[in-house]
Amino acid sequence: NGVSPFLDPGPHTKANSLAILQLSRDNLLPVYLKPLTGEHDGYAEGAVVNTRYGSFPHSTMLNVPWGSQIRASKVDTGSRGRKRKREDGDDAFREATGASEKDNEDLATAVTGDSAAAVKQAVADTSGFIHVLPPTPELWTTSLPHRTQVVYTPDYSYILHRIRARPGSVLIEAGAGSGSFTHAAVRAVYNGYPAEGERKGKVFSFEFHEQRYHKMKQELSDHGLDELVQLTHRDVYNGGFAVDGKSPEADAVFLDLPAPWEALPHLSRRRPASSHVNGSATGNEQTDWVSPLNPNKSVYLCTFSPCIEQVTRTVSAMRRLGWVDIDMVEIANRKLHTSRERVGLNLNFDRGVNNSAHDVEEAITRLAEIEARFREHAAKPRDGDEEMDSADEAAEPAGQNSAATNGGTPAEATSGTAPWMEGRLITRGEPEIKTHTSYLVFAVLPREWTEEDEAAAAVKFPVGK
Ligand code: SAM
């Protein structure tokens, strides 16, 4: 229907459209699903995604409901294994994105003793399926090829809310970078086919790095977003924000630039000092200056800077240029990892020093018991879930940045309960240093209020009558 899959993916996967394959919890792979015709590098099954979890021919992922679980191909993968394609689910993906190998390493460490055979067995045991997900800005942010630092979901969701991006808004962003913010912004302003007199939501995006500009241009076209995002190759410090001599009439602005104070003079209602209007590095000098802002509304702005010194300069420029309601926010988003520690299972050996044969035997016996109980539970109907829910409700989340325990019971006391309920609940926060992304500075530029506006208002809303 021509609408971007990011805005309306429809109920099913489609040929030649973007899908996000979830290989494991944090390991996502963007793939354009190819039909079973044409060039397939000689594979009978057509294009194939090879991963450590198995081989997945595109043909098995086409025309299925989004969210489907896809089983690995049963066809011998030997030849495919030798002839790995660029879209390989691990190596090429990591090469493109710098994503961590940790998930797959977790498989290896799940095995006590890491002989090649044991690791292979662990992989075989846990391999076999992936999920095929529709593209969303959140999944794209996690899986996109990084060309720069990007804005992540916790930051952009708050930013878009604060700058009042809503269906029908017109938003300016600079620089475009890897397009993470752009995808979230375009979804926020998208309003389909607006009614007569309504504005169409749109993002005006600017990027001065030539290769990034071309890459992003291609991506926007591949994602069906090129009508809703107008990307311009420009140094905004010199060239400002008008496009083809016209004002975008923006309601909201987001600046992810090293020196936002250099761009701010252009985000004015009046022509800035001449030093800011000339000498564009990309030949976009503006002789007839126009304000890029919506003249009929207050404009909401956010700048995104990692250092406090940048914040100070930005705030100072904002104050000089008439921005009001200036404030700064830092989003301290923290992931909490929660797991159970089986205190009754002594697997914390002293790395070969004081481990008696008795310790080892005890651990093996305990493992066998747990395995047996897992099998027993797997065979039972699923009403065990209720037990898990109520026990988890009783357990409160604990403090951050250090391991904390609560709510659980030692394994010995819980025999007869589900094995996954054994042990104390351990919650670990991420170290604080990992969570600092940037400082968000928000400000508002009120609309101009002229004598004519005042006179018109006096007629429309007479005081005291
Ligand atoms: N917000 C982006 C995202 O979420 O993917 C990341 C932006 S990245 C940190 C900053 C970008 O600003 C870089 O791509 C850089 O080339 C661009 N940039 C820096 N100075 C610029 C300027 N004067 N005009 C336009 N773009 C600029």
Residues whose N, C-alpha, C, O or C-beta is under 5 A from the ligand:
A	BS01	SAM	T148 Q149 V150 V151 A174 G175 A176 G177 S178 G179 S180 F181 F206 E207 F208 H209 R212 R234 D235 V236 Y237 D256 L257 P258
